[in-house]
Amino acid sequence: MAKITFIARMTVKQEREDEFLDCCRKLERYVRENEPDTVAYEFFRLREPHRFAVLESFKDEQAEHHHMSSPMLAQLAPQIAECVEGTWIREFFDPL
């Protein structure tokens, strides 16, 4: 199966940025330690105020499914969603 890579961009409520950053760091650490088939998983602060992005890349569909069904994501995703203003936009990248 093909590699899956995307970036998700979001705006975070100003008063929730510290909570959002804490959740992001926990997720990054969990993925590094527990998901060997995740090629990349990193959050970034964008240059616009309160804007962030996460770059996610998985070896294949099974690795993405493993990540999406992880207990840590299940625990932190609702907290992250509450910190986000509106929703996030995903842009997928296909290998050449």
C-alpha positions in Angstrom: 0.0 0.0 0.0 1.1 3.6 -0.7 2.5 6.0 1.9 0.0 8.4 3.3 1.2 12.0 4.0 -0.8 15.1 4.9 -0.6 18.4 6.7 -3.5 19.6 8.8 -3.7 23.4 9.5 -5.8 24.9 12.3 -6.4 28.0 14.3 -6.2 27.6 18.1 -8.1 29.7 20.6 -5.7 32.2 22.2 -6.7 31.3 25.7 -6.2 27.5 25.0 -2.8 27.6 23.3 -0.9 26.3 26.4 -3.3 23.3 26.7 -3.0 22.7 22.9 0.8 22.7 23.0 0.9 20.3 26.0 -1.4 17.9 24.1 0.7 18.2 20.9 4.0 17.4 22.8 2.4 14.4 24.5 1.2 13.1 21.1 4.6 13.7 19.4 6.4 11.8 22.2 3.8 8.9 22.2 4.1 8.5 18.4 7.9 8.5 18.5 7.9 5.9 21.2 5.1 3.6 20.1 4.5 3.9 16.4 7.5 2.7 14.4 5.6 2.8 11.1 4.9 6.5 11.4 7.4 8.2 9.1 6.8 11.7 10.4 4.6 13.3 13.1 5.3 16.8 14.1 3.4 19.9 15.1 4.5 23.4 13.9 3.6 27.0 14.8 2.7 28.9 11.6 3.7 32.5 11.2 0.1 33.8 11.5 -1.1 34.4 15.0 -2.7 31.3 16.7 -2.1 29.1 13.6 -0.6 25.7 13.8 -0.1 22.7 11.6 0.7 19.0 12.0 2.6 17.1 9.4 1.7 13.4 9.4 3.3 10.7 7.3 2.6 6.9 7.6 4.3 4.0 5.9 0.9 2.7 4.7 -2.8 2.7 5.4 -2.3 0.1 8.2 0.1 2.5 10.0 -2.3 5.4 9.7 -5.1 3.2 11.1 -2.9 2.1 14.0 -2.3 5.8 14.8 -5.9 6.8 14.4 -7.0 4.0 16.8 -4.3 4.6 19.4 -5.4 5.0 23.0 -3.4 8.2 23.4 -5.0 9.9 20.4 -8.4 8.8 21.7 -7.6 10.5 25.0 -6.1 13.7 23.6 -8.1 14.3 20.4 -11.2 15.7 22.3 -9.0 18.1 24.2 -7.3 19.2 21.0 -10.6 19.7 19.3 -11.8 21.9 22.1 -8.7 24.1 21.7 -9.3 24.6 18.0 -11.4 27.4 16.6 -13.6 25.9 13.9 -12.1 22.9 12.3 -8.9 21.9 10.7 -8.1 21.5 7.0 -6.2 18.5 5.7 -4.0 18.7 2.5 -2.8 15.3 1.3 0.5 14.8 -0.5 0.9 11.9 -3.0 4.4 10.6 -3.8 5.6 11.2 -7.3 
